[in-house]
Amino acid sequence: MTHSQSQDMGRKWLESAGLRPTRQRVAIAALLVGDGEHRHVTAESLFDATREAGEKVSLATVYNTLRSFSEVGLLREILVNGTKGYFDTNTTNHPHFFWEDSGELMDAPEEDLEIAALPAAPDGAEVSKVDVVIRLRAKR
């Protein structure tokens, strides 16, 4: 896929959520969805990718952009260890494997996951999503 095609895909992705396609947003969106593949990124890994692509974007801009994309439903944030945020371009409900040794987050097969029931939400609240993160480490 050409750079121009990736940019076009990124622009359409932004427009689908009603976001204004600024230069920096389009550059970041192209890296996230420009090849049509789903990915899991951290702000730091995406910042590194923008640098490798020759884009001039600050780390703060990457953080803010990822938050904006999440707020409008383009990304799903997965928290690991309570503080480490990964952003997933696949916003459907699905489980993840988290490799403790490398810090890699990847999709887990959802056909093998069974959740029989959830506790009732407290009065005045509703369940908005369920994140399932299965932590892995190499056998010792």
N, C-alpha and C positions, 0 to 999 in steps of 0.2 A: 504494500500500500504506500502511496506517495505521501509526502509531507502535506501537500494540499488536500488530499483526500482525508487524512487524519484530522486536519484542521476543520474541514467541512463536517465530519462526523461529530467532533467536539462542539462546534457551533450549533448543530441541530439538537444535540443532547441538552445544551444549555437552554435553547429556545423552547424545548419541550416542557421545561419547568418554569418558563417565564422569566428566566434570568437574562439580564443584558449581557451580550457576548463581548466583554472587554478583551483587549489583547491578552492580558494576563490570564483571564479565565479561560479563553479559548486555548491558549498554550497548555494550561494545566489539564483541561478537559481532553485535549487531543492525546496527551500522555496516558490518561486514564481509560479512555474508550475508543481512541482513534483506530485501533486495529480490530475492534469488535470483540475482544476477549475480556473476560472478567478478571479483576485483580484485587489483591489486598495490599494496601500501602500504608505506611506511616507518613506523617508530615515530613520527617527527616529523609525517608527513602524517596519520596516524591520530589523534595527539594533537590536532592542529588541528581535525580533524573532530569529535572529542569536545567540544571547546570550542564549536564552531559549533552543535552539537546541544544545548548547555546542560548537558552532563554535567560533574560535578566529579571529574576523574580526573587524577592527576599523570602527568608524563612517565615517571617511574620505574615507575609502575603499568602504563602502556601497554607499556613494554619487557618487564617481567616477564610480563605477560599474553600478549604475542606469543610469548615463549619457551615458556611453558606450553602454548599452543595448538600450537606446532610440535612439542614433545616428545611430544604424544599423537596427532600426525598430522593435526590439523585444518588446519594451514598448512604450506606448504613454504617454507623460507628460501632465497633466491637471493642469493648474494654477488656483488657487482660491485665491481671495483677492490680486491678483497681485504678491504675493510672495510665498504663500504656494503651494508647488508642490506635486501632487499625481501622482503616476505612475500606469498605467492600463495595465494589460497583454492582454486585448482585444484591439487590435489596429485598429479595424474597426471604421467607423464613427458611433457614437451613443451618445445619450444624457445622462446626469447625473443629479441626485439629490444630492445636497449638504445640509446636515443638519447643520445649523448655530450653534445650541446649542451644538452638540457633535463633530462637525468637521468631521463627517462620509461622505464619498463620495460613492455613489452607482449608478448602472445603472438605467436609467429610461426607461419606455417602449417606444421604438422608433416608434411603429405603430401609436401612437397618435400624433406624432410630424409632423408638416407641415411647411416647409420653402418654400415660394412661389418664392422668388428670392433673389439674393445677389447683392449688388452694384458691378459695374465693378471694377476690380482691376486697380490701376494706371498703366500708361505706363511702360513697362519693368518688370511688376510683374504678378504673377499668384496666385490664391488662392490655398494653399497647403492643408488646412483642415479647418473645421469649428467646434469649440467647443461650445456645448450648455450645460450650467450648470444652472440648475433650483434650486434656493436657497429656502430652506424650514426652517420653525421654527414651534414649537408646537403652536397650537391655544391657545390664552389667554383668 
